[in-house]
Amino acid sequence: EASRRPHARPALDAAVMLESAGRLPPFTAFGTDLEAEGALARVASQLAYQRELIIVCSDAAPTASASNALNTVLQLRALGLHHVLFLSDSPASCLSMRGALPDIACVWSSRLPKTMPANPGLCAKMYWGYAFYFYDLRKHYAARLAIEFGVNVLQTDTDVVWLSNPYPTLKGIYRGVQLVSMSDTPLVNAGVFYAQDVRPGDGAAWVLRELSRRLHLFITNSSAVKQYVPWAQPPYFANIDEQTIMNDVLRSSIANVTSYAQATAHWEVKKGATGTRKNRTFRWKETAEYALLNFLGKEVPRRKVRAKLNATARVGELCGAPRLNGLSKYPLHEVGSPRPARAWLSIAPLWLFMPFPSSFSAREIRTCERNGTMGVDGAGGAPFVMGHMAGIRTGAWSRRAILRAHGWWEAGADRLLSAYYGWANRTSRLALAEPAGEVRNGSCAAPLESGPLKQLDLLVGNLILISHALGRVPVVPQVGCAGLHKPGQTIGHRVRPFTRRGGAHRALLGTCGWMPPRTCYRLHYSTAAELVDAKGSHAAELPRCSSSDSRPAASPQAGPAAGSTGPLGSFLSGIAGLLGRAPVAGGRRLEEEVPTLSQLTRLRDAASDDLARARAQLRAAQNGPERRQQRHHEHVEGGGPPEGHPHHPHHPHHPHHPHH
């Protein structure tokens, strides 16, 4: 143990940071099937930088999930970490990803079909999707790279945000620890972990190989459950969730016993459709697996070792600058071997691999804001190294919206979505103007003063309406956080504190970003932070603030400014006339930008009257004798709604239409 004791983190030189940008050879294995002979060796030789490799998995469908994956890659690259292996599902997906990121190192694998296996368990039948396909691939290749090629592997999920370089901590405090994993119930999270210095025959090698073996076995052969859980009865659930299986494997290695008790046996009992649950004479608490779970619940904590560091380690790249005098670790055995443990597992502290959003992450963000250390001249600290949104159960679009509100969305992450939804067709933006003579970031992206959240929603809604009427992209403004929540309460889920680092975004620190409601997740809009990001390459598109005029100077692409002639000026003048006030381009308080409730009520009533008349005319046309006769023939001859009807499945507005 003394020989493996980690030391205090050394100075942050290039060797510790492991920044591979500009230091990698050409990647000639693009689009390669990793099951081809010699393919994995070629990938390792070209992409592993000083024996380090990062694995990211995703398909290339135009979805928020693939955009989150691209955002993950771009965030890592922004940290100088270009040794990222993008593991996809086909050569075509790699080509699509190359269109979004030209030098992406993308490969795929024929190891497992993407479709549901031929002998699926109830787990696969109920939940099958790309997640299980990638569970198998990433665990298999992580094991091979670490054991066969001596590569240190950082595996990351894509519902994450990387804010700081993890290597100073992994190579400093945790050097000598073979597996460093994110905390979760009952022990670790399987989506984010780091494997280093794994040797054939040690406990870490056993864990990686056994985890890969169990996943592949139960995915491809659900009947194998009977071999390891003798009392199980078909139909088998055959759990193929990587996290529960990884915890079973790790606890087996720590206690040096073979256990299928939690991930396999317990799930045969939990799901009511299994043959085991239908057996009324079965008693779970009388089984050996139930006793083994109780044993592991006591034995695993007992095996934990607290190791002192040679010197106190301070993580200065984080706002809170946490200090460590020691770390906890678990021994990893090659199960069944009489040899003592030769590898260790550590559960990463929250500041390293953070569950996000959480009370812990909110506390660290507040620490950054309170200390004023975040985002100063591009050298400020981050609240944590990596945040993992495993607890967000509302889907990939929701995660994307959260990241954008925080300012953690990278330019280029939406290229697949942009091509699919036609967002690229709108290049001109519409942003709120600055007061006279005020220039911030040179982009009219300064925050508004705070006010009630409902006023922010009204302002954003009106801005979106005007922008889409003009064929522009609305730039959602930042807003002061105070006043959006009651004193003593945390900021709600509809706004998020802006926490992006970098001198260019300094003016936006201390503000909050708008979170769209669920129905607006697919809305095409830009944020103030993204406007600042785009300034370098799309400067001509940005509205500029003039020191001698209360309006932003109009550029050829941006179009006329508020208060001027042209479509925008006419549109705003018309709205201002309805509201009984003069159109203005200045004014930064929400009260000056948003109509009063009585004015909105009058507009709503007028619009409702118009809508009611239109509906009455439509009903009259639909219920006429000619239309009734036409509907009768459609019903008799077609057996259903006509193809052009919104209820027809091929109609573009039908909820099951592929483009809906």
Helices and strands as residue ranges (DSSP letters): G 2-4, H 14-17, H 39-47, E 52-57, H 64-78, E 84-88, H 91-100, E 106-108, H 122-127, H 130-148, E 152-155, E 160-162, H 167-171, E 179-183, E 188-195, H 203-220, G 222-224, H 225-228, H 242-255, I 261-266, H 267-270, H 275-278, G 284-286, H 288-302, E 305-314, E 323-332, E 343-347, E 353-355, H 359-371, G 376-378, E 386-388, H 396-406, H 415-421, G 423-425, E 429-430, H 453-469, E 473-476, E 479-480, E 495-497, G 503-508, E 511-514, G 518-520, E 526-527, H 528-534, G 539-541, E 544-545, E 552-553, H 567-579, H 590-593, H 597-622, H 625-638
